């Protein structure tokens, strides 16, 4: 064993000895290079023997060596300067780190401020919300700062708070806020009225609008509106300004205590992003619109919801609303999805699936249009999918009893519509009259009802009867708004005689006392044609 220790000692001594010799040799070499005294003694021993030419070469060589040495020192100094230029002192680095923490806090505070305002608006509606929803990232940061004492501890606590905020940061802050609100254990769904009928709904809403809001509507308009809700997901209110096109759907939202959402259409709207928003690659956030938030929020409650597209034809409807028109036409409701983003992230909204959200069935879309020089003509494909209602006159004042708002569930409303379609189907007699009328239109005007219009009529008329109307009047309304409206695109000057013949045909088939809306519409068309 002693032999090993002696061997190991001598082995290590030899290695470190050679290393020491290398270091000493390097030191001697460096000092030897800059040993000016030796160089002077060496030059002194030869200077007496130098010829004039030798002196010349000696001076030139020494100058070149001095320049070369100076260049070497200069390059070393520049290299060290470049290296140390990017080396931030520890104290300065810590200051920059603290500043980054502060900036992150301010950015998070700005991003979440709009959600705080949204939560406050919800609280103004009388609903309780979780106080945590009112906390901003600044609140979290301050809490983190108070949990620990001392300069270093405060900085670390602040960093932890910022990390917490960054973890909670989401691409969809408004939709995530909706998730948090409705998943709050303190949230209680309202108690709904499951006894009201469609006829009572028309009367009560009309009385509520008059007594509480000072808005007056004809009862016939109420019947047409609620019957249209049972036949289509999209309605169009058209007419002159000041007749209540926007206020009617707004008042309905107040009546059922689920305020309608007003989306003011802008002339610059060109595509779906105006309604659904878009993902901002720079901020890494999705620009959420009221329209998108309304669709998403409707998943959480049973109330009907109205989305108002105010002045919808100030831009081309078939451009920005084209995707929704196609989705609403899908026969199966479970297939009605709209794509929002191409891929999912970890903290995306809970009800989003593969970057898509489902279009809920408890949302109706009401557009208001003005037909003047500042607007675009609404395409036929939009009219075909919607039910237009004309509001050309202001309703007269009437004494209305004070009527309380109510809570109406979508399930109950849908049940009323389904019961109406089963109880009041279009009679066989009227179906035969419609079939003959369709053949007459094809023969004389090259127009036809089409499957979509027939389906809407068979759904509208029973709901209209359940609202207190008469079956023939419901047929008259749908025929005028869905078929006769197409006459405006025909050459009216060439079909004057045919218009008169159509009036005679309607009197013969449906009776002279019926189809008043259609006859008035035909009379207006004749007036426009100049006859």
C-alpha positions in Angstrom: 0.0 0.0 0.0 2.9 2.4 0.8 4.4 1.7 -2.6 1.1 3.0 -4.3 1.2 6.2 -2.2 4.8 6.8 -3.1 4.0 6.2 -6.8 1.0 8.5 -6.8 2.9 11.2 -5.0 5.8 11.2 -7.5 3.3 10.9 -10.4 1.3 14.0 -9.3 4.5 15.9 -8.4 5.8 15.3 -11.9 2.6 16.5 -13.6 2.3 19.7 -11.5 6.0 20.3 -11.8 5.8 20.3 -15.6 2.7 22.6 -15.4 4.7 24.9 -13.1 7.6 24.9 -15.6 5.2 25.8 -18.4 3.8 28.7 -16.4 7.3 29.9 -15.5 8.5 29.6 -19.1 5.5 31.6 -20.3 6.2 34.2 -17.7 9.9 34.3 -18.7 9.0 34.5 -22.3 6.6 37.5 -21.8 9.1 39.4 -19.6 11.8 38.4 -22.1 9.9 39.9 -25.0 9.6 43.3 -23.1 13.2 43.2 -21.6 14.2 46.6 -22.9 17.5 46.6 -20.9 18.7 43.4 -22.6 17.9 44.8 -26.0 19.8 48.0 -25.2 22.9 46.1 -24.0 22.8 43.9 -27.0 22.6 46.9 -29.4 25.4 48.6 -27.4 27.7 45.6 -28.0 27.4 46.0 -31.8 26.9 49.7 -32.4 30.6 50.4 -32.7 31.0 47.9 -35.5 27.9 49.2 -37.5 28.6 50.9 -40.8 26.4 53.8 -42.0 24.3 51.4 -44.0 24.0 49.1 -40.9 22.8 52.1 -38.8 20.2 52.8 -41.5 18.8 49.3 -41.4 18.9 49.2 -37.6 16.8 52.3 -37.3 14.3 51.1 -39.9 13.9 47.7 -38.3 13.4 49.2 -34.8 10.7 51.6 -36.1 8.9 48.7 -37.8 9.1 46.6 -34.7 7.7 49.5 -32.6 4.9 49.9 -35.1 4.1 46.2 -35.1 4.1 46.1 -31.3 1.8 49.1 -31.1 -0.5 47.5 -33.6 -0.6 44.3 -31.6 -1.4 46.2 -28.4 -4.1 48.2 -30.2 -5.8 45.1 -31.5 -5.7 43.5 -28.1 -7.3 46.6 -26.6 -10.0 46.8 -29.2 -10.8 43.1 -28.7 -11.1 43.5 -25.0 -13.3 46.5 -25.5 -15.7 44.6 -27.8 -15.9 41.7 -25.3 -16.6 44.0 -22.3 -19.0 46.2 -24.2 -21.7 43.4 -24.1 -21.0 42.5 -20.5 -23.7 44.2 -18.4 -22.6 44.8 -14.8 -24.5 42.8 -12.2 -26.0 45.8 -10.6 -27.3 47.2 -13.9 -28.6 43.8 -14.9 -30.7 43.6 -11.7 -32.1 47.1 -12.3 -33.1 46.0 -15.8 -34.7 42.9 -14.5 -36.8 44.9 -12.0 -37.8 47.2 -14.8 -39.0 44.3 -17.0 -41.1 43.1 -14.1 -42.7 46.5 -13.8 -43.4 46.8 -17.5 -45.0 43.3 -17.6 -47.3 44.4 -14.8 -48.4 47.5 -16.7 -49.0 45.5 -19.9 -51.1 42.9 -18.1 -53.0 45.7 -16.3 -53.9 47.3 -19.7 -55.0 44.0 -21.3 -57.3 43.1 -18.5 -58.8 46.5 -17.8 -61.5 46.0 -20.4 -62.5 42.8 -18.7 -62.8 44.6 -15.4 -65.1 47.2 -17.0 -67.2 44.3 -18.5 -67.6 42.7 -15.1 -68.6 46.0 -13.6 -71.3 46.4 -16.3 -72.6 43.0 -15.5 -72.8 43.9 -11.9 -74.9 47.0 -12.8 -77.5 44.7 -14.2 -78.2 43.5 -10.7 -76.4 40.2 -10.9 -73.8 39.2 -8.3 -70.3 38.5 -9.6 -67.2 37.0 -8.0 -65.0 39.8 -6.6 -62.0 38.0 -8.1 -63.3 39.0 -11.5 -62.6 42.6 -10.6 -59.0 41.9 -9.8 -56.5 43.1 -12.4 -52.9 41.8 -12.8 -51.9 44.9 -10.9 -53.8 43.6 -7.9 -52.0 40.3 -8.2 -48.7 42.0 -8.4 -49.3 44.1 -5.3 -50.3 41.0 -3.4 -47.1 39.3 -4.4 -45.1 42.3 -3.3 -46.7 42.4 0.2 -46.2 38.7 0.8 -42.5 39.1 1.3 -40.3 41.8 2.9 -37.0 43.1 1.9 -35.8 44.5 -1.5 -34.7 41.1 -2.9 -37.8 39.3 -1.5 -40.1 42.0 -3.0 -38.5 41.7 -6.4 -38.8 37.9 -6.3 -42.4 38.1 -5.1 -43.1 40.5 -8.0 -41.6 38.1 -10.5 -43.8 35.3 -9.1 -46.8 37.5 -9.5 -46.0 38.3 -13.0 -45.5 34.6 -13.8 -48.9 34.0 -12.3 -50.4 36.7 -14.5 -48.6 35.3 -17.6 -50.0 31.9 -16.8 -53.5 33.3 -16.6 -53.1 35.3 -19.8 -55.4 34.1 -22.5 -55.9 34.7 -26.2 -59.7 35.3 -25.6 -59.9 37.4 -22.4 -63.6 38.3 -22.9 -64.8 34.8 -23.6 -62.7 33.4 -20.7 -64.4 36.1 -18.6 -67.7 34.6 -19.6 -66.6 31.2 -18.6 -65.5 32.5 -15.2 -68.8 34.3 -14.6 -71.1 31.4 -15.3 -68.9 28.9 -13.6 -69.0 30.9 -10.4 -70.7 28.9 -7.7 -72.6 32.0 -6.7 -74.3 32.3 -10.0 -78.0 31.4 -9.9 -80.0 30.9 -13.1 -83.3 32.9 -13.2 -86.8 31.5 -12.7 -88.6 31.3 -16.0 -92.3 31.7 -16.8 -93.4 28.4 -18.3 -97.2 29.3 -18.5 -97.4 32.1 -21.0 -98.8 31.5 -24.5 -97.8 33.1 -27.8 -100.9 35.3 -27.9 -100.3 36.5 -24.3 -96.7 37.1 -25.3 -97.7 39.4 -28.1 -100.1 41.3 -25.9 -97.9 41.6 -22.8 -94.9 42.7 -24.8 -96.9 45.4 -26.6 -98.3 46.6 -23.3 -94.8 46.6 -21.7 -93.3 48.6 -24.5 -96.0 51.2 -24.3 -96.3 51.5 -20.5 -92.6 51.2 -19.5 -90.7 52.4 -22.6 -93.2 54.7 -24.3 -92.9 52.7 -27.6 -96.1 51.9 -29.5 -96.6 49.1 -32.0 -99.6 47.7 -33.8 -100.8 44.3 -32.5 -100.5 43.0 -36.0 -96.8 43.8 -36.1 -96.4 41.9 -32.8 -98.1 38.8 -34.4 -95.9 39.0 -37.5 -92.8 39.4 -35.4 -93.3 36.5 -33.0 -94.6 34.2 -35.8 -91.4 35.0 -37.8 -89.3 33.9 -34.8 -90.9 30.5 -35.2 -90.2 30.2 -38.9 -86.7 31.8 -39.4 -83.6 32.7 -37.4 -83.3 36.0 -39.3 -85.7 38.9 -39.5 -85.5 42.1 -41.5 -87.3 45.3 -40.4 -87.5 47.8 -43.2 -89.2 51.1 -43.6 -88.9 54.8 -43.1 -86.8 56.3 -40.3 -88.5 56.7 -36.9 -91.0 53.8 -37.2 -89.3 51.6 -34.6 -87.1 49.3 -36.6 -84.3 49.2 -34.0 -86.4 50.0 -30.9 -88.7 46.9 -31.4 -86.1 44.2 -31.0 -84.3 46.3 -28.4 -87.5 46.6 -26.4 -88.0 42.8 -26.6 -84.6 42.3 -25.0 -85.7 44.6 -22.1 -89.0 42.7 -21.8 -87.4 39.3 -21.3 -84.6 40.9 -19.2 -81.9 39.7 -21.6 -80.8 42.9 -23.3 -80.4 42.7 -27.1 -77.0 43.3 -28.6 -76.8 46.1 -31.1 -74.1 45.8 -33.8 -73.8 49.0 -35.8 -72.8 48.0 -39.3 -70.1 50.2 -40.9 -69.7 51.0 -44.6 -66.3 49.5 -44.6 -67.4 46.0 -43.6 -66.3 43.5 -46.2 -65.9 40.1 -44.7 -66.5 37.8 -41.7 -63.8 39.4 -39.5 -66.1 42.4 -38.9 -68.5 40.1 -37.0 -66.2 37.4 -35.6 -63.0 39.3 -35.0 -59.5 38.2 -35.9 -56.3 36.9 -34.3 -53.6 39.6 -33.9 -50.2 38.0 -34.4 -48.4 41.0 -32.9 -50.2 41.1 -29.6 -50.9 37.3 -29.7 -54.5 38.1 -28.7 -57.8 37.6 -30.5 -59.7 40.7 -31.2 -63.1 39.7 -29.8 -66.3 41.4 -31.0 -69.7 41.9 -29.3 -71.1 39.5 -31.9 -68.7 36.7 -31.1 -69.1 37.2 -27.3 -72.9 37.1 -27.6 -72.8 33.8 -29.6 -70.5 32.3 -27.0 -72.3 33.5 -24.0 -75.6 32.2 -25.3 -74.3 28.7 -24.6 -74.6 29.3 -20.9 -78.3 30.4 -20.5 -81.7 29.4 -21.7 -83.0 32.9 -22.5 -83.6 33.9 -26.1 -81.2 36.5 -27.3 -81.6 39.1 -30.1 -78.6 40.4 -32.1 -79.5 43.6 -34.0 -77.6 44.4 -37.2 -78.4 48.1 -37.3 -78.5 49.6 -40.8 -77.3 46.2 -42.1 -77.4 47.3 -45.8 -75.0 50.2 -45.3 -72.5 47.6 -46.4 -73.1 44.5 -48.6 -74.9 42.0 -46.4 -73.9 39.1 -48.7 -70.2 39.9 -48.0 -69.9 40.1 -44.2 -72.9 37.9 -43.3 -72.4 35.2 -46.0 -71.0 32.6 -43.7 -73.8 33.0 -41.1 -76.4 32.7 -43.9 -74.9 29.3 -44.9 -74.5 28.1 -41.4 -78.1 28.9 -40.4 -79.4 27.0 -43.4 -77.9 23.7 -42.2 -80.8 21.4 -41.3 -79.1 19.8 -38.3 -78.4 22.3 -35.4 -75.5 20.3 -34.1 -73.6 20.9 -37.3 -73.7 24.7 -37.0 -70.1 25.5 -36.1 -68.1 28.5 -37.1 -64.3 28.4 -37.3 -62.6 31.1 -35.1 -58.9 30.1 -35.0 -56.9 27.4 -36.8 -55.6 25.7 -33.7 -56.3 25.5 -29.9 -54.1 26.9 -27.1 -53.9 25.7 -23.5 -56.1 28.4 -22.0 -58.7 29.0 -24.8 -62.4 29.2 -23.8 -63.9 26.1 -22.3 -66.6 25.7 -24.9 -64.4 26.1 -27.9 -63.7 22.9 -29.8 -60.8 22.6 -32.3 -60.9 26.3 -32.8 -64.6 26.4 -33.5 -67.7 27.5 -31.6 -71.2 26.2 -32.0 -73.9 28.6 -33.1 -76.6 28.3 -30.4 -80.2 28.0 -31.4 -81.5 30.6 -28.8 -80.1 33.5 -30.8 -82.1 35.4 -33.5 -80.6 37.9 -35.9 -82.6 41.1 -36.7 -81.5 43.4 -39.4 -82.7 46.9 -39.9 -82.5 48.5 -43.4 -83.2 51.8 -45.1 -83.8 51.9 -48.8 -82.2 55.1 -49.9 -79.2 56.3 -51.9 -76.7 55.7 -49.1 -77.3 52.0 -48.9 -76.9 48.9 -51.0 -79.7 46.7 -52.3 -80.2 43.6 -50.3 -79.6 40.4 -52.4 -82.3 37.9 -53.0 -80.5 35.2 -51.2 -80.6 37.3 -48.0 -84.3 38.0 -48.4 -85.0 34.3 -49.1 -83.4 33.2 -45.9 -85.0 36.0 -43.7 -88.5 37.2 -43.2 -89.0 40.9 -43.9 -91.4 43.0 -41.9 -92.4 46.5 -43.2 -92.7 49.3 -40.6 -93.9 52.2 -42.7 -96.3 53.8 -40.2 -96.0 55.0 -36.7 -98.5 53.2 -34.4 -101.1 55.2 -32.7 -101.1 56.0 -29.0 -103.1 53.7 -26.8 -103.7 53.3 -23.1 -101.7 50.3 -21.9 -101.8 48.7 -18.5 -98.5 48.7 -16.6 -96.8 45.5 -17.4 -93.9 43.9 -15.7 -90.9 42.4 -17.6 -90.7 38.6 -17.5 -88.2 35.7 -17.8 -88.8 33.6 -20.9 -86.8 30.5 -21.6 -85.9 29.4 -25.1 -87.1 25.9 -24.4 -90.6 27.1 -23.5 -90.7 29.4 -26.6 -89.6 26.6 -28.8 -92.2 24.3 -27.2 -94.9 26.9 -28.0 -93.9 27.1 -31.6 -93.8 23.3 -32.0 -97.2 23.0 -30.4 -98.6 25.6 -32.7 -97.2 23.8 -35.8 -98.9 20.6 -34.7 -102.2 22.2 -33.6 -102.6 24.7 -36.5 -101.1 23.3 -39.6 -102.0 24.9 -42.9 -105.3 23.5 -44.1 -105.4 21.2 -47.1 -107.7 23.6 -48.8 -105.2 26.4 -48.5 -102.3 24.1 -49.5 -104.2 23.4 -52.8 -104.8 27.1 -53.3 -101.1 27.7 -52.9 -100.2 25.0 -55.3 -102.5 26.5 -57.9 -101.1 30.0 -57.2 -97.6 28.6 -57.7 -98.5 27.3 -61.1 -100.1 30.6 -62.0 -97.0 32.5 -61.1 -94.8 30.1 -63.1 -97.0 30.5 -66.1 -97.4 34.3 -66.1 -94.3 35.6 -64.3 -91.7 32.8 -64.4 -91.6 32.9 -60.6 -92.1 30.1 -58.1 -92.5 29.6 -54.4 -89.5 27.2 -54.0 -89.0 24.7 -51.3 -87.5 27.2 -48.8 -90.4 29.6 -49.0 -93.0 26.8 -48.8 -91.3 25.5 -45.7 -91.2 29.0 -44.1 -94.9 29.5 -44.9 -95.9 26.2 -43.4 -94.0 27.1 -40.2 -95.0 30.8 -40.1 -98.7 30.4 -40.6 -99.4 28.0 -37.6 -97.3 30.3 -35.3 -99.2 33.3 -36.6 -102.5 31.6 -35.8 -101.2 30.8 -32.3 -100.4 34.5 -31.9 -104.1 35.3 -32.4 -104.1 35.7 -36.2 -106.1 34.2 -39.0 -104.7 31.6 -41.3 -105.5 33.4 -44.5 -103.9 36.6 -43.2 -100.7 34.7 -42.5 -100.6 33.3 -46.0 -101.3 36.8 -47.3 -98.4 38.3 -45.4 -95.9 35.6 -46.5 -97.1 35.8 -50.1 -96.6 39.6 -50.2 -93.2 39.7 -48.4 -91.6 36.6 -50.0 -93.1 36.4 -53.5 -94.5 39.7 -54.6 -91.3 41.4 -53.4 -89.5 39.7 -56.3 -91.7 41.6 -58.7 -89.7 44.7 -58.1 -86.8 43.2 -60.0 -89.0 42.5 -63.0 -89.8 45.0 -65.7 -93.0 46.5 -64.2 -93.8 48.4 -67.3 -94.2 45.2 -69.3 -96.4 43.3 -66.8 -99.1 45.9 -66.0 -101.9 43.8 -67.4 -100.6 40.7 -65.6 -100.7 42.6 -62.3 -104.4 43.3 -62.9 -105.0 39.7 -63.8 -103.2 38.6 -60.6 -105.5 40.7 -58.5 -108.6 39.2 -60.2 -107.1 35.7 -59.6 -106.5 36.3 -55.9 -110.1 37.6 -55.5 -111.4 34.5 -57.3 -109.3 32.0 -55.3 -109.1 33.5 -51.8 -112.2 35.8 -51.8 -112.4 39.5 -52.3 -112.3 40.1 -48.6 -108.9 38.4 -48.1 -105.3 38.9 -49.3 -105.5 42.6 -48.5 -101.7 43.0 -48.0 -101.0 41.4 -51.3 -103.5 43.6 -53.1 -102.1 46.8 -51.6 -98.6 45.7 -52.6 -99.8 45.1 -56.2 -101.5 48.5 -56.3 -98.2 50.1 -55.2 -96.3 48.2 -57.9 -98.8 49.5 -60.5 -98.3 53.0 -59.2 -94.5 52.6 -59.5 -94.9 51.3 -63.1 -96.8 54.5 -64.0 -100.1 52.9 -64.9 
